[in-house]
C-alpha cells in the first residue's frame, strides 16, 4: 500500500489534468499525475493539436490552388497524404514531450496507467507500466475528460468507420466520406478532407451546421462549404447504416424523403460521453448530473470531501481552454491560494476555413431572453487587409445592450477569427463597452480593424461601409 502522502493526485493528463498538476507544483505541493496514455491527453495527442496540423496542410493546398490570384503560377503539385498525417503525429509527439519536461521542472511525479479511486484518499494504478502502485492523497482531482460517442451496433474499425481519434491516424485518404454531425469536429474534418480531394458529405440532424453558433454564422459557413464542394445536409437523419467489406451504405432521411448514400468511410462526430472507465470503485460514487457527468460545487469539489473534478468530465463546454481554467481554479482554491471561480465567459473556436469564433449570446438567444439589444456588423469585404490577402469572406457581428453598449455577444466568421475573438473576450471580461472598442485606435491595415468597425456600425458610425 501507499507509503508517501501526496498533497494532490491528479487522474488524467490532458489540458485539465496537466495544468492542475503543474499549478500544484508551482505552489510547492507534492503532486502526482496519472495518465492512461500520454501527457497532453486527448487534446494534445488526438484532438486540438494534431487536427490543427492537418488543417494547416489543407490551408496550404488551398493557398496553392489560389496562387494564380496573386500572379504566382504553380503548374504541378502533389499531396503526400501519408506525410501530411505523419507531420501531424510528429507535432503531437513534440508537444507531449514538452508537457513531460514541465512535469519535471515543477517536480510533478508522472505515472502511466489507469488511475482508480479505491476509497477516498487512495488512488491505485490498475493498468500500464505503473500498474500496482498505490498513492495516498490528501486531495484527488479527477480530470479524465470525455471520449467520442459511438452509434450502437456500429463497430469502429479505423477505416470504414471512424471517430475523430481514428481519423487522426488514417493510413490512407478515403475517396468518399460521410461525416455524421456538423459540430466543430465535423466541419473541421469536412474542410480538411474535401480540400485534399475526398468527396465529402456533411450530415447534421439539427436544422443547420454548427448549430451552437449564431444562425447567420451557420448560414455563412454553409454557403462557403457548398461553394468549396462539400455536400452539406442539414435537418437530415442517417438511418439503416450497413458496413460492408469496402464501403458503407446508409439512408439519408429528411422529412418524408429518403435517399441512399454509399461512401468509402464514415466519420462519427456526434458528440462525447464522460470517460469514467475503471475510474471509481463501488465505495467511491460521487454524485452525477442527469447526463452522467461528475457534479461539482463552486469550488470544484464533488459530493465526496477531498475529491475534486475539472474539465470535460464535469460537462460542457467541452473546450480545452475551459478545462485548463477550471483545473487551475480548483487547485488555487483547494490550497487556499485564491477563491476559485466557475466559468461564465469563454470563447468557442472552430478552425475550418473560414474560421469561426464566438463568445456570449447569439442574436437568437438575446431575442429569446427579451433583451433590448442592438447589432453591429462589419463585412470583411470592406477590410483592406482582408481583400489584400485574398480573404474577404465573412464578417464580424456584435450583440450589444441597447442602453449602455455593453457587449453581450460577439461572432466572427472569416480569416483568423480564432485569433481575433480574444479582444472581445477581454472587453467583456473587463466590462468595456462597444464605444470604447470603437475609440481604441486599431492598426491599419489589419484584420482587427473590423472589430472596431463592427462596434461603430451599431451606431451607424462605421467609416468603411
N, C-alpha and C positions, 0 to 999 in steps of 0.2 A: 504494500500500500504506500501512499504518498508520505514522504518524509518532510520535504520542503513545503512551506506555505507561501503561496503567491498572493500578492495584493489583488491581481486580476488575471483570470484565464479567459482568453477570447476564443470562441469557437467559430471559425470561418476567417479566411484571409483575403476577402475581397475588399472593395472600397470602404465598407463599414469596419470590417474586422482589422485590416492592417492599419487603418487610421486610428482606431481605438487603441491598438497595441502600442503604436508609435507615440501617441499622445500620453499614454500612461507612462511610457519610458521617459518621455520628456519631463514628466512630473516626478521622476526619481522612484517610481514604483517598480516592484518586482513583478514582471509580467511575462506570460507565455501566450503564444498564438498557435492554434492548431488548425491546419488547413488540409482538407482531404486530398487536394491535387497539387496546386502550386500557388505560391504567393501571388496575389493580384486577383484571385478568384475568377468568376465568370467574366466580369467586365474586361479585365486586362488580358485574359487568356482566350476567351471565347465570346467576346462581345464588343464593347465600345472601341477598344484599341485596334484589334485586327480588322474589324469591319471598316474602320476609317482608312486603313492602309489599302483595302480593296477599293473603296470609293475614290481614293486618290488615283488609283490606276484607271478607273473609269473616266474620271475627270481629265486625265492626261490623254486618253483616247479621244474624248470629246474635243479637247483643245486642238489635237492634230487634225481632226475632221473639219474643224473650222479655221484652220491655219490660213487658208486662202483668203479669208475675210481681212486678214492683216497684210496680205501681199506675200505671204510665205507659202510656197508650193511644196507639199510633201507628196511625192509621187507614189511611193510604196512603203507600207509599214505592216508589220505583223504583230499579233498579240500572243505571247507565250503564256498561256493560262497557268501552266504548272509553275512558272516563275513568278507570276502575279501572286499565286497562293503561297508560294514559298517565302516571298518577301513579307507577306502578312504575318506568317508564323514567326519569322525572324524578329520582327518588330516586337511581338509579344514576348519572345524569349529575352530580348534585351531589357524590356521594361520590368519583367518579372525578376530578373537579376538585380535591377535597381531597388526593388522592394526588399529583397533579401539583404542587400547592403544596408538599407535603412534600419532593418531589424538589428543588425549587428551594431550599427552606430548608436542605437538607442537601447542597447542591451536587452532586446526582446528575445526570449527563447522561442525558437521556431520549431514546431513539431509537425510531421507529416502523418496524416491518418484521419480517421473519423473520430471526432470528439463526441463523447457520450456522457450526459449528466446522470450519474448513477444515483446520487442523492444530493440534496442541496449542499454545496461546498466541495463536492468531489467530482472531478472530470476524469473519465477513463478514455484512453485511446484504444479503440476497438479494431482498427484495421491499419494497414500501411506499415511503413518502416518503423514507426514508433509504437506499434501495437503492444499492449500490455502495460504501458505506463499509466500511473495514477497521479493526478495533480490535485493537491488540496488548495482551495481558493477561498479567500475572503469574499471575493466578488467574481461573478461569472457574467460575461456578456455574450449573448447568442447573436451571431451575425452570419447565419448560414444562407441567407438570400433566397432566391427562387430558382426554379427550373422551368423549361418550356412545357407548356400544356400540350398534351397529345390527344389525338382522337381515339376513342375506344375502338378496339378491333383492328386498328391500322398500325402495323409494325413499322418502326423507324429503322431502315437499313443503311442509311447514309448515302444511297444512290437514287433509288426510286422514290423514297420517302425520306424527307429531312426535316429537322428543326434547324434553328439558326446555328446551333453548335455544329451539326454535321455539315451544314452549308459552308462553314468557315474552314472546313478541311476537305473540300471537294477535290477529288483526284482528276476529274475531267469536267469540262464545261458541258452542261446539258444543252441539247439543241432546242428544246422547248421546256417550259416550266409553268406550272400553275402555282401562284403564291396565294395561299388562303389566309386572309387577314391583311388589311391595309393600314395597320398602325405604323409606328416608326420603323420597326424591324422590317415589315413587309415592303414598305415603299423604298427603303434603302437598298434592299436586295433587288427589287424590281429595277431600280435605276442602274445598279452595278451590272446585272446580268444582261439587261436589254442593251446597254451601251456597248458591251462586249460581243453582242450579236445573238444572244439567246432570244427565241420567240417567247415573249413574256405576257402572261395573263395574270392580272392583279385582281383578286376577287374579295369583296367586302360585303358581309351580311347586312351591316347598317347602311344608311342611305347615302353615305359619302365616304371617300377616302379620308384618312387621318381625322376620324370623327371627333376627337377631343379638341381639335383646333377650331378657330373661328370659321364659320361657313364660307366666308369669302376666301380664306386661305385654302380650304379644301377645294373650292371651285377652281382657283388659280392653278393649284397643283395638278388637278385632273386635266385641265386644258393643256398644261405643259407636257404631262406624261403622254397624253394621246398624240400630241404633236411629235413626241420622241418615238412613237410607235408602240407604246405599251398599251395593251388591251385592258382598260380599266372597267371592271364590272362592279358597280356599287348596288346596294339593295338586292344582292344575289346570294342565294344559299348554294352550298355544294352538297349533293346527295349521291348515294349509290357509288361510292368510291370503290373501284376494283383495281387492285395492284396485280399486274401481270408480270411476265418474265422480263419484258423490255420496255414496258410503258405503263401508264396509269390512266384508266378511264374513269369518267365521272359524269354526272349530270349537273348542269347549272340551272337553277330554278329562280325565276323572277316573276312573281305574281302567279299567273296560271300558265306561264310559258316554260317549257323545258328544252334545254339544248345540250347535246352531247359534246364532250370535250375529251380529247386524248392527248396526253403530253408525255414527254420522256421522264419527267420528275415532278414531284410536288414538294413545296416548302410550307410547313405548318408554322404560321406566325399568328397564333390565335390566343396569345396571352401567356401568363405564367401561373404557377402554383407554388405555394410555400415549400421550401426544401427542409423537411424535418426527418428524413430517412436516418434511422439509427441514432437520433439525437437525444431522445428523452426516455428514461426508464419509467415504468408504471408508478414509481414512487415520486416522480417529478412531472407533474402535469399542470403547467401554468394555464391560466385562463386564455382561451382563444376567442377571436371575434367570429362573427357569423360566416366568414369566408375561410376560416381556418388559419388566419394569421395570428401571431402571438400578440395579445393585448398588453399595452404598457400604460403607465401613468405619465404625468407631466415630467417626471424625472427619468423616464425610460425604464422604470423598474416593472417587472412583471408582477403577477399576483403572489409570487414566491419571493420573500425577502432575500436580497443578495443576488438575485438573478435578474439580469437586465437583457434588453434586446434592442437592436437598432438596424436600420437598413431595410431591404426589401422584405425581410421576414416579418416585419410589423405592418406590412401592407403598402398600398400606393401612397404617393407616386413612386414607381419603380425606377428611380434615377440614381446613378452613381454619385452625383454631386450631393444629392439629398442624403444618401446613405452616409457619406463621409461626414457631413454636417451633424447628422443625428448622433453618430458614434462619438465624435469629439465632444458634443454637448453632454452626452451620457457620462463620459469619463470625467469631464470637468465637474459635473455635478456629484458623482459618487465619491470623489476625493476632495470635495469642498473648495475647489479652485474658483468656481463661479456658478451662479444659478443657471441650471440648464434651460434651454429654450426649445420649444417644439417648432416644427417647420410650418410656416404660414405663407411664405413668399419664395418662389423658386422659378427659375427659367426651365422651359421644356424645349429641347432641340432635336431636330431631325435633319440628318446630314445627306439626304438625297440632293439632287440638283433639279430645280432650285432648292436651296436650303430653307428650312422653316424654323423659326424661333418665336417663343411667346412667353408671356408672364401675365398673371392676373386674369381678370374677367374677359370673356368674349362679349361681343355685342349681344349675342343671343342670351347669355346669362344675365347681362345687365338689364335687358328688357324684362326677363322673367322675374327679376328681383324688384322691378318697379322703380329703378333708379333713374333720376333725371340726369341724362348724360349727353355729351357731345362727342362727335367723331372727328378726328383729324387724320388725314390720309395724304400720302405723297407717293407718286409712282416713280420707280427707278428710271423710267424712260425720260424723265425730266432731270436726271442726275448726270452732270457732265462726266464724272468719273465712271459711272456705270456704263454709259454709252461708249466712252473711250476704250474700256477694257472688254467691250462687246458682251456685257452682262446687264442689259436693260430690263430684263424680265423681273416682274414682281413689284411689291410696294411695301410701305410701312403704314400701319394703321394703329391709331391710339384711341382708347376709350377714356374719356375724361369726365370728371364730375362737373356738371354744368355750372354750378355756383362758384366753386373755388379753383377749378382747374387741376384738381388732384388727379394723378394718373391712376386709373382703375385697372387698366389692362393695356398691353402692347403686343402687337402681332406683326411679324416680319416674314415675308417670303422673298427670297432673292439671294444674290451672291453675298457670301459672308454673313448671312443673317445670324448664324450662331455666334459670331464674334461681336456683332453689333448690339445684341439684346442686353448685354451687361450694363450699358449706360442706363437703360430704362429700369433694370432691376435695382441698381444703385439709387436711382432717383426715387423709386417707390419706397425703398427701404429707408431713405433719408427724408421722405415726405416732401421732395422737391416737386414743384408744380410744372405743368407744361410750359407756362410762361417763362420760368427760369431756364428750362431747357432751350427755349427759343432765344433767350437773352444771352446764352452762352455761345461764344464765338467758336464755330467748328471750322477746322482747317479746310481749305479749298485747294484742289479738288479731292474730295474723299467721299466714300460711300456714307460715312456718318453724317454728312450734311443733311441727308434725307431724314434723319431723326429730328433735327431742329425744324426742318420744313414741315414735317408732319405735325409737330406741335403748333407751329404757326398757322397751319391750314385750318385748325379748329376755329380760329377767329377770322378766317379769310385773309390772312396776312402773309401767306406763303409767297415768296417772290417768283419762283420758277414754274408755277402752274397758274 
